Amino acid sequence: MSNMLSDTNYLLASLVWGGIGSGFLIYGWKQKSAVPLAGGVLLIAVSYFVTSALYMSLASLALIYGIYWFSQRAG
């Protein structure tokens, strides 16, 4: 665990994807839209639970594409 906290790539990826997830969460909350709200929660969860910057980035990009895809289908 302490090795992850000293890895600059992990910290930067976690900051970026957690920040984007927070943006989706706030947007979904304000617009009363379930897809961006759930996507934001999932992006934040990915930044907590995935321990590799590469896998975190890949999972986050896949989630963002999924949010876009589901938003297009729902609206």
Secondary structure, DSSP 8 states (H G I E B T S, - for coil): -HHHHT-HHHHHHHHHHHHHHHHHHHHHHHHT-HHHHHHHHHHHHHHHH---HHHHHHHHHHHHHHHHHHHHHH-
